Amino acid sequence: AAIGPQERDEWMLCFRRALDETIDNEKLREIIWPPVERLALHMQNRE
């Protein structure tokens, strides 16, 4: 499936919301987020 910037950003928004809703520890969220962001950028396969 084609994943462009819009799809990437929408997925990241959903993931961020889920992260905020399920993990109370802010430090843990800060640790988890950068690898998730890198994954999203890696999965983008069109501009």
PDB file with one MODEL, atoms N, CA, C and O in Angstrom:
MODEL        1
ATOM      1  N   ALA A   1       0.842  -1.186   0.000  1.00  0.00           N
ATOM      2  CA  ALA A   1       0.000   0.000   0.000  1.00  0.00           C
ATOM      3  C   ALA A   1       0.881   1.242   0.000  1.00  0.00           C
ATOM      4  O   ALA A   1       1.962   1.256   0.590  1.00  0.00           O
ATOM      5  N   ALA A   2       0.411   2.259  -0.657  1.00  0.00           N
ATOM      6  CA  ALA A   2       1.162   3.509  -0.721  1.00  0.00           C
ATOM      7  C   ALA A   2       1.005   4.282   0.588  1.00  0.00           C
ATOM      8  O   ALA A   2      -0.103   4.492   1.081  1.00  0.00           O
ATOM      9  N   ILE A   3       2.140   4.693   1.129  1.00  0.00           N
ATOM     10  CA  ILE A   3       2.137   5.479   2.360  1.00  0.00           C
ATOM     11  C   ILE A   3       2.898   6.763   2.077  1.00  0.00           C
ATOM     12  O   ILE A   3       4.116   6.760   1.894  1.00  0.00           O
ATOM     13  N   GLY A   4       2.156   7.854   2.047  1.00  0.00           N
ATOM     14  CA  GLY A   4       2.751   9.156   1.819  1.00  0.00           C
ATOM     15  C   GLY A   4       2.788   9.953   3.111  1.00  0.00           C
ATOM     16  O   GLY A   4       2.477   9.424   4.178  1.00  0.00           O
ATOM     17  N   PRO A   5       3.164  11.209   3.023  1.00  0.00           N
ATOM     18  CA  PRO A   5       3.253  12.044   4.211  1.00  0.00           C
ATOM     19  C   PRO A   5       1.931  12.149   4.984  1.00  0.00           C
ATOM     20  O   PRO A   5       1.929  12.131   6.215  1.00  0.00           O
ATOM     21  N   GLN A   6       0.828  12.257   4.275  1.00  0.00           N
ATOM     22  CA  GLN A   6      -0.460  12.397   4.957  1.00  0.00           C
ATOM     23  C   GLN A   6      -0.804  11.132   5.747  1.00  0.00           C
ATOM     24  O   GLN A   6      -1.214  11.211   6.905  1.00  0.00           O
ATOM     25  N   GLU A   7      -0.636   9.978   5.121  1.00  0.00           N
ATOM     26  CA  GLU A   7      -0.929   8.710   5.804  1.00  0.00           C
ATOM     27  C   GLU A   7       0.001   8.520   7.000  1.00  0.00           C
ATOM     28  O   GLU A   7      -0.425   8.086   8.071  1.00  0.00           O
ATOM     29  N   ARG A   8       1.269   8.849   6.802  1.00  0.00           N
ATOM     30  CA  ARG A   8       2.250   8.754   7.889  1.00  0.00           C
ATOM     31  C   ARG A   8       1.833   9.634   9.059  1.00  0.00           C
ATOM     32  O   ARG A   8       1.812   9.186  10.205  1.00  0.00           O
ATOM     33  N   ASP A   9       1.505  10.879   8.766  1.00  0.00           N
ATOM     34  CA  ASP A   9       1.139  11.820   9.827  1.00  0.00           C
ATOM     35  C   ASP A   9      -0.140  11.410  10.543  1.00  0.00           C
ATOM     36  O   ASP A   9      -0.247  11.569  11.759  1.00  0.00           O
ATOM     37  N   GLU A  10      -1.105  10.885   9.805  1.00  0.00           N
ATOM     38  CA  GLU A  10      -2.356  10.436  10.426  1.00  0.00           C
ATOM     39  C   GLU A  10      -2.105   9.239  11.336  1.00  0.00           C
ATOM     40  O   GLU A  10      -2.672   9.154  12.425  1.00  0.00           O
ATOM     41  N   TRP A  11      -1.256   8.314  10.889  1.00  0.00           N
ATOM     42  CA  TRP A  11      -0.917   7.154  11.710  1.00  0.00           C
ATOM     43  C   TRP A  11      -0.195   7.596  12.979  1.00  0.00           C
ATOM     44  O   TRP A  11      -0.472   7.099  14.071  1.00  0.00           O
ATOM     45  N   MET A  12       0.744   8.546  12.818  1.00  0.00           N
ATOM     46  CA  MET A  12       1.488   9.040  13.975  1.00  0.00           C
ATOM     47  C   MET A  12       0.563   9.740  14.965  1.00  0.00           C
ATOM     48  O   MET A  12       0.744   9.604  16.175  1.00  0.00           O
ATOM     49  N   LEU A  13      -0.408  10.473  14.481  1.00  0.00           N
ATOM     50  CA  LEU A  13      -1.372  11.132  15.360  1.00  0.00           C
ATOM     51  C   LEU A  13      -2.168  10.097  16.154  1.00  0.00           C
ATOM     52  O   LEU A  13      -2.353  10.245  17.362  1.00  0.00           O
ATOM     53  N   CYS A  14      -2.633   9.059  15.480  1.00  0.00           N
ATOM     54  CA  CYS A  14      -3.373   7.990  16.171  1.00  0.00           C
ATOM     55  C   CYS A  14      -2.490   7.297  17.202  1.00  0.00           C
ATOM     56  O   CYS A  14      -2.928   7.016  18.318  1.00  0.00           O
ATOM     57  N   PHE A  15      -1.247   7.027  16.823  1.00  0.00           N
ATOM     58  CA  PHE A  15      -0.335   6.347  17.740  1.00  0.00           C
ATOM     59  C   PHE A  15      -0.069   7.235  18.949  1.00  0.00           C
ATOM     60  O   PHE A  15      -0.054   6.753  20.082  1.00  0.00           O
ATOM     61  N   ARG A  16       0.139   8.518  18.717  1.00  0.00           N
ATOM     62  CA  ARG A  16       0.405   9.456  19.816  1.00  0.00           C
ATOM     63  C   ARG A  16      -0.780   9.501  20.777  1.00  0.00           C
ATOM     64  O   ARG A  16      -0.596   9.487  21.994  1.00  0.00           O
ATOM     65  N   ARG A  17      -1.974   9.554  20.241  1.00  0.00           N
ATOM     66  CA  ARG A  17      -3.169   9.568  21.092  1.00  0.00           C
ATOM     67  C   ARG A  17      -3.262   8.292  21.918  1.00  0.00           C
ATOM     68  O   ARG A  17      -3.543   8.341  23.116  1.00  0.00           O
ATOM     69  N   ALA A  18      -3.026   7.154  21.281  1.00  0.00           N
ATOM     70  CA  ALA A  18      -3.075   5.877  21.996  1.00  0.00           C
ATOM     71  C   ALA A  18      -1.998   5.822  23.075  1.00  0.00           C
ATOM     72  O   ALA A  18      -2.251   5.352  24.184  1.00  0.00           O
ATOM     73  N   LEU A  19      -0.821   6.292  22.758  1.00  0.00           N
ATOM     74  CA  LEU A  19       0.279   6.327  23.718  1.00  0.00           C
ATOM     75  C   LEU A  19      -0.101   7.185  24.923  1.00  0.00           C
ATOM     76  O   LEU A  19       0.087   6.778  26.069  1.00  0.00           O
ATOM     77  N   ASP A  20      -0.630   8.364  24.657  1.00  0.00           N
ATOM     78  CA  ASP A  20      -1.025   9.273  25.736  1.00  0.00           C
ATOM     79  C   ASP A  20      -2.148   8.696  26.595  1.00  0.00           C
ATOM     80  O   ASP A  20      -2.189   8.925  27.804  1.00  0.00           O
ATOM     81  N   GLU A  21      -3.054   7.950  25.972  1.00  0.00           N
ATOM     82  CA  GLU A  21      -4.189   7.378  26.701  1.00  0.00           C
ATOM     83  C   GLU A  21      -3.809   6.158  27.530  1.00  0.00           C
ATOM     84  O   GLU A  21      -4.452   5.874  28.540  1.00  0.00           O
ATOM     85  N   THR A  22      -2.784   5.440  27.122  1.00  0.00           N
ATOM     86  CA  THR A  22      -2.493   4.163  27.776  1.00  0.00           C
ATOM     87  C   THR A  22      -1.262   4.164  28.672  1.00  0.00           C
ATOM     88  O   THR A  22      -1.132   3.294  29.533  1.00  0.00           O
ATOM     89  N   ILE A  23      -0.363   5.115  28.489  1.00  0.00           N
ATOM     90  CA  ILE A  23       0.858   5.149  29.298  1.00  0.00           C
ATOM     91  C   ILE A  23       0.885   6.449  30.088  1.00  0.00           C
ATOM     92  O   ILE A  23       1.016   7.535  29.524  1.00  0.00           O
ATOM     93  N   ASP A  24       0.758   6.317  31.392  1.00  0.00           N
ATOM     94  CA  ASP A  24       0.713   7.489  32.265  1.00  0.00           C
ATOM     95  C   ASP A  24       2.088   8.116  32.487  1.00  0.00           C
ATOM     96  O   ASP A  24       2.193   9.321  32.719  1.00  0.00           O
ATOM     97  N   ASN A  25       3.120   7.317  32.419  1.00  0.00           N
ATOM     98  CA  ASN A  25       4.469   7.777  32.709  1.00  0.00           C
ATOM     99  C   ASN A  25       5.018   8.594  31.533  1.00  0.00           C
ATOM    100  O   ASN A  25       5.281   8.054  30.459  1.00  0.00           O
ATOM    101  N   GLU A  26       5.184   9.886  31.753  1.00  0.00           N
ATOM    102  CA  GLU A  26       5.637  10.776  30.677  1.00  0.00           C
ATOM    103  C   GLU A  26       7.037  10.425  30.190  1.00  0.00           C
ATOM    104  O   GLU A  26       7.308  10.479  28.991  1.00  0.00           O
ATOM    105  N   LYS A  27       7.924  10.067  31.107  1.00  0.00           N
ATOM    106  CA  LYS A  27       9.291   9.692  30.724  1.00  0.00           C
ATOM    107  C   LYS A  27       9.281   8.474  29.801  1.00  0.00           C
ATOM    108  O   LYS A  27      10.034   8.419  28.828  1.00  0.00           O
ATOM    109  N   LEU A  28       8.432   7.511  30.109  1.00  0.00           N
ATOM    110  CA  LEU A  28       8.329   6.319  29.273  1.00  0.00           C
ATOM    111  C   LEU A  28       7.802   6.678  27.884  1.00  0.00           C
ATOM    112  O   LEU A  28       8.289   6.156  26.881  1.00  0.00           O
ATOM    113  N   ARG A  29       6.814   7.562  27.824  1.00  0.00           N
ATOM    114  CA  ARG A  29       6.304   8.009  26.517  1.00  0.00           C
ATOM    115  C   ARG A  29       7.409   8.690  25.714  1.00  0.00           C
ATOM    116  O   ARG A  29       7.498   8.512  24.500  1.00  0.00           O
ATOM    117  N   GLU A  30       8.250   9.470  26.396  1.00  0.00           N
ATOM    118  CA  GLU A  30       9.361  10.151  25.724  1.00  0.00           C
ATOM    119  C   GLU A  30      10.384   9.155  25.179  1.00  0.00           C
ATOM    120  O   GLU A  30      11.018   9.409  24.155  1.00  0.00           O
ATOM    121  N   ILE A  31      10.540   8.031  25.863  1.00  0.00           N
ATOM    122  CA  ILE A  31      11.467   6.992  25.408  1.00  0.00           C
ATOM    123  C   ILE A  31      10.884   6.239  24.212  1.00  0.00           C
ATOM    124  O   ILE A  31      11.600   5.907  23.268  1.00  0.00           O
ATOM    125  N   ILE A  32       9.591   5.977  24.261  1.00  0.00           N
ATOM    126  CA  ILE A  32       8.933   5.188  23.218  1.00  0.00           C
ATOM    127  C   ILE A  32       8.774   5.967  21.914  1.00  0.00           C
ATOM    128  O   ILE A  32       8.894   5.388  20.835  1.00  0.00           O
ATOM    129  N   TRP A  33       8.510   7.258  21.998  1.00  0.00           N
ATOM    130  CA  TRP A  33       8.141   8.026  20.808  1.00  0.00           C
ATOM    131  C   TRP A  33       9.207   8.080  19.709  1.00  0.00           C
ATOM    132  O   TRP A  33       8.855   7.848  18.553  1.00  0.00           O
ATOM    133  N   PRO A  34      10.478   8.369  19.985  1.00  0.00           N
ATOM    134  CA  PRO A  34      11.449   8.484  18.880  1.00  0.00           C
ATOM    135  C   PRO A  34      11.555   7.243  17.987  1.00  0.00           C
ATOM    136  O   PRO A  34      11.592   7.397  16.766  1.00  0.00           O
ATOM    137  N   PRO A  35      11.607   6.018  18.532  1.00  0.00           N
ATOM    138  CA  PRO A  35      11.637   4.861  17.629  1.00  0.00           C
ATOM    139  C   PRO A  35      10.355   4.716  16.801  1.00  0.00           C
ATOM    140  O   PRO A  35      10.401   4.266  15.657  1.00  0.00           O
ATOM    141  N   VAL A  36       9.228   5.093  17.372  1.00  0.00           N
ATOM    142  CA  VAL A  36       7.958   5.037  16.632  1.00  0.00           C
ATOM    143  C   VAL A  36       8.007   6.029  15.474  1.00  0.00           C
ATOM    144  O   VAL A  36       7.580   5.723  14.360  1.00  0.00           O
ATOM    145  N   GLU A  37       8.524   7.206  15.749  1.00  0.00           N
ATOM    146  CA  GLU A  37       8.640   8.227  14.704  1.00  0.00           C
ATOM    147  C   GLU A  37       9.581   7.760  13.585  1.00  0.00           C
ATOM    148  O   GLU A  37       9.293   7.955  12.404  1.00  0.00           O
ATOM    149  N   ARG A  38      10.696   7.147  13.963  1.00  0.00           N
ATOM    150  CA  ARG A  38      11.629   6.626  12.946  1.00  0.00           C
ATOM    151  C   ARG A  38      10.971   5.527  12.116  1.00  0.00           C
ATOM    152  O   ARG A  38      11.166   5.460  10.903  1.00  0.00           O
ATOM    153  N   LEU A  39      10.199   4.671  12.767  1.00  0.00           N
ATOM    154  CA  LEU A  39       9.491   3.611  12.050  1.00  0.00           C
ATOM    155  C   LEU A  39       8.527   4.208  11.030  1.00  0.00           C
ATOM    156  O   LEU A  39       8.467   3.753   9.887  1.00  0.00           O
ATOM    157  N   ALA A  40       7.781   5.216  11.439  1.00  0.00           N
ATOM    158  CA  ALA A  40       6.820   5.850  10.536  1.00  0.00           C
ATOM    159  C   ALA A  40       7.530   6.453   9.323  1.00  0.00           C
ATOM    160  O   ALA A  40       7.056   6.326   8.194  1.00  0.00           O
ATOM    161  N   LEU A  41       8.650   7.098   9.558  1.00  0.00           N
ATOM    162  CA  LEU A  41       9.407   7.681   8.444  1.00  0.00           C
ATOM    163  C   LEU A  41       9.954   6.586   7.529  1.00  0.00           C
ATOM    164  O   LEU A  41       9.990   6.753   6.310  1.00  0.00           O
ATOM    165  N   HIS A  42      10.373   5.485   8.108  1.00  0.00           N
ATOM    166  CA  HIS A  42      10.893   4.366   7.316  1.00  0.00           C
ATOM    167  C   HIS A  42       9.799   3.727   6.453  1.00  0.00           C
ATOM    168  O   HIS A  42      10.065   3.302   5.329  1.00  0.00           O
ATOM    169  N   MET A  43       8.590   3.660   6.968  1.00  0.00           N
ATOM    170  CA  MET A  43       7.488   3.000   6.263  1.00  0.00           C
ATOM    171  C   MET A  43       6.920   3.843   5.125  1.00  0.00           C
ATOM    172  O   MET A  43       6.242   3.317   4.242  1.00  0.00           O
ATOM    173  N   GLN A  44       7.190   5.139   5.142  1.00  0.00           N
ATOM    174  CA  GLN A  44       6.699   5.997   4.059  1.00  0.00           C
ATOM    175  C   GLN A  44       7.380   5.574   2.762  1.00  0.00           C
ATOM    176  O   GLN A  44       8.606   5.503   2.692  1.00  0.00           O
ATOM    177  N   ASN A  45       6.578   5.296   1.736  1.00  0.00           N
ATOM    178  CA  ASN A  45       7.154   4.813   0.482  1.00  0.00           C
ATOM    179  C   ASN A  45       6.776   5.676  -0.724  1.00  0.00           C
ATOM    180  O   ASN A  45       6.966   5.267  -1.870  1.00  0.00           O
ATOM    181  N   ARG A  46       6.257   6.840  -0.468  1.00  0.00           N
ATOM    182  CA  ARG A  46       6.023   7.803  -1.556  1.00  0.00           C
ATOM    183  C   ARG A  46       6.013   9.205  -0.968  1.00  0.00           C
ATOM    184  O   ARG A  46       5.786   9.395   0.227  1.00  0.00           O
ATOM    185  N   GLU A  47       6.263  10.177  -1.827  1.00  0.00           N
ATOM    186  CA  GLU A  47       6.313  11.578  -1.376  1.00  0.00           C
ATOM    187  C   GLU A  47       4.974  12.229  -1.394  1.00  0.00           C
ATOM    188  O   GLU A  47       4.853  13.403  -1.043  1.00  0.00           O
TER     189      GLU A  47
ENDMDL
END
